[in-house]
């Protein structure tokens, strides 16, 4: 997990916040549609705010297997529900250290199980995942600055297995060699809110899908270079358009809501590195200019 929060917390998180605020009040009917676990198994998560502090609420116990995570954002800022499986005797404090920029270990005891990505204030987001039995942290990784981390713990028991709902579009972070990836996209990328299947490949990988609209005609080489630089987002990126999923371990899949705010040229990228490494995947092939209908 090393470096993940650092990169998201710089340019990408700034884009996330802007996107969430811009989406406030959006009543796009399409964005409210969601695929759910056929079994009806649901994990309800609520995020509220008190000043700068967010609070994540969820049941203390839940059934695993095929689960639909439903996030109700009752705050005034965008929030998310990231599922992290904690193996062994590790604590929430250990998880926070694992996301620190000074941590260089692979942290095999911590697995990213997907969830719900950035959800606008007053909106509900969903994600359908497969959960193994165990201890999970449901965390909001979008907190900024000095705001305390927001999370709650859930004990997941064995549940009914099943297949993910079928979607029109599948986006795969495909492993094509040592430290090499590419986006494999099946089906259309449509503006507005829709459900997509997100597949994450690579045994040592953790991935998310991030996207932002391009405001001018630039080359892929220019985009990759800009993503590799620290600091503010590049000037040819529409900051308010940014959208992202929850983080997902390699060899896992989920169905998730994803929103492209309007048609046009977009950059699809993953800013995360493999476990124990620091080179982000957008510098290893996971940065592509795509057409959104």
C-alpha distance (Angstrom), angle and dihedral (degrees) to the residues before:
residue distance angle dihedral
X1 . . .
X2 3.80 . .
X3 3.79 113.4 .
X4 3.81 95.1 5.0
X5 3.78 98.1 113.6
X6 3.80 91.7 39.5
X7 3.79 93.9 59.4
X8 3.79 94.9 39.7
X9 3.78 91.1 45.7
X10 3.80 93.0 56.3
X11 3.78 119.5 48.5
X12 3.79 100.6 -13.1
X13 3.79 96.3 50.0
X14 3.80 90.5 49.8
X15 3.78 87.5 55.6
X16 3.80 91.0 47.5
X17 3.79 92.5 55.1
X18 3.79 92.5 47.8
X19 3.79 91.3 49.0
X20 3.78 93.4 50.3
X21 3.78 93.4 49.8
X22 3.78 91.1 47.2
X23 3.81 91.0 51.9
X24 3.80 94.3 51.8
X25 3.79 110.1 125.3
X26 3.81 94.5 13.0
X27 3.78 107.8 149.7
X28 3.79 97.4 -173.9
X29 3.81 102.0 158.6
X30 3.78 91.1 -150.6
X31 3.80 92.2 59.5
X32 3.79 90.7 58.0
X33 3.78 93.9 60.4
X34 3.78 114.2 98.8
X35 3.77 138.8 176.7
X36 3.78 113.6 -127.4
X37 3.77 136.2 -162.7
X38 3.83 108.1 -85.1
X39 3.79 89.2 -132.3
X40 3.80 90.8 59.9
X41 3.80 89.7 -123.1
X42 3.82 106.4 155.6
X43 3.81 135.8 179.1
X44 3.81 109.5 -157.6
X45 3.81 115.5 -153.4
X46 3.80 125.8 -176.7
X47 3.81 127.5 -168.8
X48 3.79 120.3 -161.7
X49 3.80 132.1 172.0
X50 3.79 137.7 -132.8
X51 3.79 108.7 -175.4
X52 3.81 107.2 -51.8
X53 3.79 92.5 -21.4
X54 3.79 121.6 96.3
X55 3.79 124.6 -155.0
X56 3.81 123.8 -152.6
X57 3.81 116.8 -154.6
X58 3.81 126.0 -171.0
X59 3.82 137.4 143.7
X60 3.81 114.4 -75.5
X61 3.80 90.4 -129.8
X62 3.80 133.0 32.7
X63 3.79 140.6 168.1
X64 3.78 117.6 -106.7
X65 3.76 131.0 -150.1
X66 3.79 113.4 79.2
X67 3.80 107.0 4.0
X68 3.79 134.7 175.9
X69 3.80 110.5 -146.7
X70 3.79 112.0 -153.0
X71 3.81 117.7 -166.4
X72 3.80 118.8 -162.1
X73 3.82 108.1 -164.9
X74 3.80 106.9 -156.4
X75 3.81 93.8 167.6
X76 3.79 134.0 93.1
X77 3.80 94.4 -117.4
X78 3.82 130.9 58.8
X79 3.80 114.9 -89.1
X80 3.79 138.5 -179.9
X81 3.80 140.9 -156.1
X82 3.81 109.6 -133.5
X83 3.81 115.3 -176.6
X84 3.81 115.0 -144.8
X85 3.79 120.9 -179.8
X86 3.81 112.2 -144.8
X87 3.79 114.7 -156.7
X88 3.82 124.9 -162.6
X89 3.79 124.8 -0.9
X90 3.79 96.5 -36.0
X91 3.80 120.4 137.0
X92 3.83 135.2 -143.2
X93 3.81 86.4 -101.7
X94 3.82 88.7 58.9
X95 3.80 88.9 52.8
X96 3.80 91.7 53.4
X97 3.81 90.4 50.9
X98 3.81 90.4 49.3
X99 3.81 89.1 59.9
X100 3.81 93.2 49.6
X101 3.79 120.9 110.7
X102 3.82 91.1 -123.9
X103 3.81 93.6 59.1
X104 3.82 113.0 97.0
X105 3.82 100.6 168.7
X106 3.80 124.7 109.2
X107 3.82 93.0 -123.2
X108 3.78 94.2 -151.4
X109 3.81 89.1 179.3
X110 3.81 90.2 69.2
X111 3.80 119.4 70.5
X112 3.79 127.6 -175.3
X113 3.80 107.0 -135.3
X114 3.80 100.7 -179.4
X115 3.79 122.9 -120.9
X116 3.80 130.9 161.6
X117 3.79 122.5 -22.9
X118 3.79 127.5 -144.6
X119 3.81 109.4 -32.4
X120 3.80 123.4 -166.7
X121 3.83 122.7 -117.9
X122 3.79 112.7 -79.9
X123 3.80 92.3 12.3
X124 3.81 134.5 111.8
X125 3.79 121.8 -131.9
X126 3.79 128.9 -169.0
X127 3.78 139.2 -163.1
X128 3.80 130.1 178.1
X129 3.80 114.7 -143.5
X130 3.81 141.7 162.3
X131 3.81 113.3 -118.0
X132 3.80 127.0 -164.5
X133 3.81 117.3 -147.8
X134 3.80 113.6 -86.6
X135 3.79 146.7 82.3
X136 3.80 116.8 -44.0
X137 3.76 136.3 -172.4
X138 3.80 115.1 -146.2
X139 3.79 101.7 -155.2
X140 3.77 139.7 179.3
X141 3.82 102.5 -142.4
X142 3.80 93.2 179.0
X143 3.82 96.2 83.4
X144 3.80 113.7 127.5
X145 3.79 136.6 -147.0
X146 3.80 116.1 -23.0
X147 3.79 94.8 -10.8
X148 3.82 109.8 127.6
X149 3.82 117.0 -113.6
X150 3.78 113.9 -93.7
X151 3.79 120.0 -141.4
X152 3.76 146.7 129.4
X153 3.81 132.0 -156.9
X154 3.80 125.0 -120.1
X155 3.82 128.2 -172.3
X156 3.80 108.5 -143.1
X157 3.81 119.8 -157.2
X158 3.80 127.7 -164.0
X159 3.78 113.5 -71.2
X160 3.78 143.5 174.2
X161 3.79 114.6 -56.1
X162 3.77 120.8 -139.4
X163 3.78 146.6 146.3
X164 3.77 123.8 -80.1
X165 3.81 115.5 -104.1
X166 3.80 114.8 -91.8
X167 3.81 117.3 -105.1
X168 3.78 132.7 -171.5
X169 3.81 92.6 -124.1
X170 3.81 132.5 45.6
X171 3.81 123.8 -170.7
X172 3.81 115.7 -166.5
X173 3.80 127.5 -169.3
X174 3.79 91.3 -147.6
X175 3.81 123.1 -161.1
X176 3.83 109.0 -137.3
X177 3.82 101.0 168.9
X178 3.81 144.2 -28.3
X179 3.80 105.8 -32.2
X180 3.80 89.7 -12.4
X181 3.78 127.2 118.4
X182 3.78 139.6 163.6
X183 3.77 137.1 -169.9
X184 3.79 114.0 -108.5
X185 3.80 110.3 -165.0
X186 3.79 123.1 -169.7
X187 3.80 116.7 -175.5
X188 3.80 131.3 9.0
X189 3.79 128.2 -46.6
X190 3.81 104.3 -136.6
X191 3.79 131.6 -167.8
X192 3.77 116.2 -114.8
X193 3.77 126.1 38.3
X194 3.79 119.6 -40.8
X195 3.78 142.6 152.2
X196 3.80 119.1 -102.3
X197 3.79 134.0 178.4
X198 3.81 111.2 -120.9
X199 3.81 117.0 -159.2
X200 3.81 119.8 -169.9
X201 3.83 118.3 -160.1
X202 3.81 133.3 -169.4
X203 3.82 127.3 70.8
X204 3.81 93.5 -124.0
X205 3.80 95.0 34.8
X206 3.77 134.2 107.3
X207 3.79 115.8 -171.0
X208 3.77 142.9 -177.5
X209 3.79 130.9 179.3
X210 3.79 114.5 -120.5
X211 3.80 125.3 176.9
X212 3.79 138.1 -179.3
X213 3.80 132.6 175.5
X214 3.79 119.5 -110.1
X215 3.80 114.7 -129.7
X216 3.81 95.9 -163.1
X217 3.78 139.8 25.6
X218 3.81 107.1 -85.6
X219 3.79 134.0 157.2
X220 3.79 126.3 -108.1
X221 3.82 88.1 -115.1
X222 3.82 90.6 58.1
X223 3.79 91.4 48.0
X224 3.82 94.1 49.8
X225 3.81 91.3 48.2
X226 3.80 92.3 50.0
X227 3.81 92.8 48.4
X228 3.80 89.8 53.6
X229 3.80 93.3 56.8
X230 3.79 122.8 89.4
X231 3.77 121.5 -126.6
X232 3.78 133.2 42.1
X233 3.81 122.6 4.7
X234 3.83 113.7 -90.0
X235 3.83 116.8 -89.4
X236 3.80 93.2 -114.7
X237 3.83 91.8 63.2
X238 3.81 121.9 91.9
X239 3.81 98.9 -134.1
X240 3.80 94.3 -163.1
X241 3.80 91.6 57.7
X242 3.82 96.2 62.2
X243 3.81 117.4 128.4
X244 3.80 132.0 172.0
X245 3.77 143.3 176.8
X246 3.79 130.1 -133.1
X247 3.83 117.1 -85.9
X248 3.79 117.0 -89.6
X249 3.80 129.9 -165.3
X250 3.79 119.8 -123.0
X251 3.82 116.0 -87.0
X252 3.82 91.2 30.0
X253 3.80 134.2 106.3
X254 3.77 137.4 -165.3
X255 3.79 141.1 173.9
X256 3.77 111.0 -120.2
X257 3.76 141.2 172.8
X258 3.80 113.2 -109.6
X259 3.78 129.5 -178.5
X260 3.80 129.8 -154.3
X261 3.80 103.9 -174.5
X262 3.82 95.8 -149.7
X263 3.81 143.0 -8.6
X264 3.79 121.1 -83.2
X265 3.80 142.2 75.8
X266 3.79 114.2 -26.0
X267 3.78 134.8 177.5
X268 3.81 115.0 -128.8
X269 3.81 112.5 -160.4
X270 3.80 147.4 154.3
X271 3.84 115.8 -140.0
X272 3.81 95.8 -170.3
X273 3.84 128.8 101.8
X274 3.79 128.9 -140.8
X275 3.79 117.3 -91.1
X276 3.80 111.7 -69.0
X277 3.82 92.8 7.2
X278 3.77 134.0 97.9
X279 3.82 105.5 -153.5
X280 3.82 108.1 103.8
X281 3.77 120.7 -129.9
X282 3.81 92.3 -120.3
X283 3.82 84.4 70.2
X284 3.81 91.1 48.6
X285 3.80 99.6 55.2
X286 3.82 104.5 -70.6
X287 3.79 96.3 112.1
X288 3.78 116.3 90.6
X289 3.80 137.0 159.0
X290 3.81 108.8 -128.0
X291 3.80 137.3 -177.4
X292 3.80 116.6 -118.8
X293 3.79 115.3 -159.5
